[in-house]
Amino acid sequence: MQKIVGFFKENYIKILIVAVLVSGASAVTVLALLKLLPLEQKDDQSIILLSKNEAKAVFHDLTADEEKLAENIAREQIRLIVSKPQFFPSLTTIQKYEEEIRKQAEARKIQSDIILGLALLENGGSEKEISSSGAAGIFQLIERTARGLGLTVAEGNDERLIPEKNISAALLNFDNNLKLFSDIGLAVWAHHAGPQNVSQALKIYLSSIGEKDAFNLSEAEKLGNLDRAKYVWRAYVTKDGLNIHRLLQNPQVKLFVVPTLSDETEFFPYKIVASAILYKTAKSYPNQEIFKQKVELFNQGRILLSELLTQN
């Protein structure tokens, strides 16, 4: 009996359509019912996210197996991002300040598409948004970070809510992390996890492969070895092909670093790539209403990822 009930639960729409057809209902009625059917999801490989420039900047030097896993994770992040209610309010906010964000990013020689993706993901729906955790403004800067970047955070005078100053502070923070780790992917993760946690992950990773000069940030500063630590990090990135995906997938890092953090930090770099691709996709649509309709269809499972990311 339970198997019969289960069958009807899984196939009730198809059964209903057959019943309507048998009864001689109109084609309009049948088409309306067909829209209720979930799309037969296929392995949609007609578009590869990691082939895009935004992804290449974050995930470089991947092996074939690493690329396959990173691709799958990034695809899932797109699904999660566009399903959130703040996606379109955040998109509108970042579009409003795109020119300022690009100008400041390019002045620091930072790939602006990555920063736009970062802004889209971090923003809570407006330039004045303050989260439940106290993060504020376009890039959702927390109080401690904002003050460390030179912003005033006080009652009645919160400079995080001034768009130009919020953007400037966020770019300074990213630039500092980029100079520290010599890698965009590591700098992206540092925006979320903090440079100390990124450096701890690097220490564990490097120790696991036999590197003796492995320090985290606080140790390196305390011992006066920061320049040496930065040299080692840069050498592994530029000569050994170390990237954020390989770091986050390292078993030791997954065991000793990731569990101590929160908010799915291990997916953050993939979310940034997904957000950057979504932002550029939205901009490519001459009519934003069409993009909104496609997002709705995608969320319903009616179109594939390749159809969302192209105008055809």
N, C-alpha and C positions, 0 to 999 in steps of 0.2 A: 504493500500500500504506500509506504514512504517513497519508494522508487517512482511510483505513478505520480504522486504529488510533486516530487522533484522535477519530473519530466515536464509537467504542466507549468511549473513556475519558470523554468528555463525557456520554454517555447510558446508561452501563452500568446505573444503578439503574432507569431507565425500562424498559430492555430486560428486566431481571430481573423487574420487576413483570408485564409482559406475559406472560413465560414462565410465571410462577406462576399467573396467571389462566387461561391456556390449559390448564395441568395440573390445574385444578380445585381449587386450594388454598382454604382457609377465608378468610372475610372478615377474621378477626383477623390472619392472616398478611399479608394485603394491606395492612391498616391500619398494621401495624408497619413494613412497607416504605415506606409513604407518608411516615412520619415522617422517613425518611432524606432525602427530597427537600427541597432548599432552597426557601424561599418565593420565589415570583415577586415580586421587589422592584418596587414601583411608586413613583411620585412621590407620596409620602405628605404631602399638603398640608392634611390635615384638622386639623392642629395647627401653629401658628406659634410658634416659640420666642421670636422677637423681640417678640411681642405681650405677653409676660409682664413683670411689673414688674421682675424681676431683670435682664432684658435691657435694658429701657428705661433703667434707671439707668446702665448701662455704655455702651450704644450709643444715644445720643440724636441727633436731628437728621440722620438718615440719608436720603439720596435713595433712590428706588425701586431703582436699580441697586445701591447700597451695601447696602441692606437684604437684597436677594436673595443677595449674596455672603456677607454676615455670617451670614445664616440657614444657608446651606449649610455654612459652616465650623463653626458651633456644633453642627449636627447630627452632623457627623463626630466632634467632640470627645466627644459623648455615647457614641458607639460605642466610642471608644478607652477612655474612663474606666471604663465598666461591664465591659469585657473584662479589666481588670487584676485579678490575684489579691488585691491589698490593698483592693479597693473595699469589700467588706463588713466586714472588720476596721476599716477607717477609718471607715465609716459608724457602726458600733457605738460607736467611741471618741467621735466628735463628738456623737452622740446623748446619750451619758453626760454631756457637759459643755455641752450646748446652753443650759441655763438660765444658766450663768455667762457664756458667750459673748454671749448676747443682752443680759444685764444690762450688761456692760461696753461693748458696742457702742452700746446705747441711751443710756448715760450720756454718751457722746461724740457722740450724735446722728448715728451712722453706721448705714446700713441694715443691719440684722443678718442678713438673708437672704444678702447678698453676703459677709459675713464667714463665715457658716456654709459657704458654697460654697468660700471660700478655704481654710478649715480642712479640709474634706473632701478637696480636691485635694492640699493640701500634706502632710497626715498620712500617715505610712507604715504605719499599722496599730495603733498604740498611743500612749499618752501618754508612754511611755518610749523610743520609737523613736529610734535614732541612725543616720543614713544613712551610706553609704560616704564621703560628702563631709564628714561631721562635723556636719551639720545635726541638730538635736535637738528633741524635744518635740512637742506638738500641732501647732504651726505650723511646725515644722522650721526653727528659727532657726539661722543660722550663728553661729559664735563671735564674730566681729567685730561683727556687728549686735547680738547680744544684749548684749555689753558696752557698746556705744554707747547702749543703751536702759536701762542701769542694772543689768543682771543680773550676778551673779557666775558665772563659768565657770572652775572649777578642779577638779583631781582630788579626788574625794570631796565636792565641793560644786558641783554644776552646777544652777543654779536654772532652767535651761531645762526640766529634768525635773519641776519643780513646776508642775502644770497651771495653777493660778491665776496664777502669775507669768509663765508662758509666754504665756497668753492676754492678760494685761495689757500685756506688752511688745509683742506682735503688734498689739494695738489702738492702742498709742501710736505705733508705727511707721506704721501705716496712716493714723492721724489726722495725723501730721506730713506725710506725702505728700499727703494731701487738702488740707491748708492750703497746701502749697507750690504745687500745680498747679490747685486749685479745680475738680477734676473727678474723679468716682469712677473712670471708666475709666482715666485717667492714673495715679491712685493705685494701682489694681489692677496695672497693668503695672509700676509702680515697685517694688511688693513683690517682683517677680521679677527685673526688669532692673536695679533700683537707680535712684535719682533722677537721678544724673549721666547715665546712658544715656538716660533719658526726656528730660531737658533737652537733650541733644545732638540727639535726634531732633526735638524741637521747634525747635531752632535751624535745623536743615537744612530742615525743612518751611517755617518762616516765611521763611527766606532764599529758598526756591524760589518763593514767591509775592510776593516783593518787599518784605518787611518789613525795615526797616533796624535796628530795635531787637531784634535776635535774638542771644541769648546762651545758652550752656549754664551750668549751675549754678556750676561752678568759676570760669568767666570772670566771671560776675556778682558772685560773692563777692569775687574779687580786685580788681575795678574799683569795688567799692562800689555796684553797680547791681542788687543782688538785688531790692529793692522794685520797681524799674522792670521787671525781667524778670518778676516775679510778676504785675505789673499787665498786661503785654502778654499773658502766657499766659492770664490770667483773661478779658481782653477778647476774645480769639479764641474761647475756650470759650463765653462767655455771649452774645456779640454776633454772632459769625461762625459759630457752630455747630460749631467744631472738636471732633472726637471721636476716641477711640482707634482706631476702625476706619479713619477717613480718614487719620490719622497713619501707621498701620502699612502702609497700602496706597499711600502716596505713593512714587513711583518713586525719588526721591532718598534717602528714608529706607530703602527696601528695598535700595538699592545701597550706602549708606555706613554704615548703623548695624546693621541686622539681621545681616549676615554676620559682624560682629565679636563677636556674642553667641552663646550656646549653648542647648541644651536646648529648641529650638523656641520661643524666647521670643515670637516673633511670634504664636503661637497662645494665649498664656497668658490674655489677657482673655476669649477665647471659651471656654476651658476653665473659667474661673471661673463664667461664666454657665451653662454646661452643668452644672457641679457644684451650683450653687445650685438649679437646676431639679430635678435628680435628688434632692437632699436633701429639698426640699419634697414631691416626689412620693412618696418613701419614707415620709415622715411621714403622708401622706394615706391610706396603706394601714393598715387596722385590724389586719391580719395580715401581719407581715413575711415569713412563709414564702411567702405568695402573691406578694409583691413579688420575692422571691428566685427563685421559679419563673418569673416573667415575665422577669426579667433573663436567666435561662438560655435561655429561648425566644428572646428578642431576640438574644442572642449567637449562637444557632444559625441565625438568619435565619427563625425560624418565625412571628414576629409583627412588626408594623410599629411605628415609633416612637410613633405615636398610641395604640396599644394598650398600650405600656409605660407611657406617661405618664398613663393613665387607668385607673380600677379596673374598667371594664366589660369 
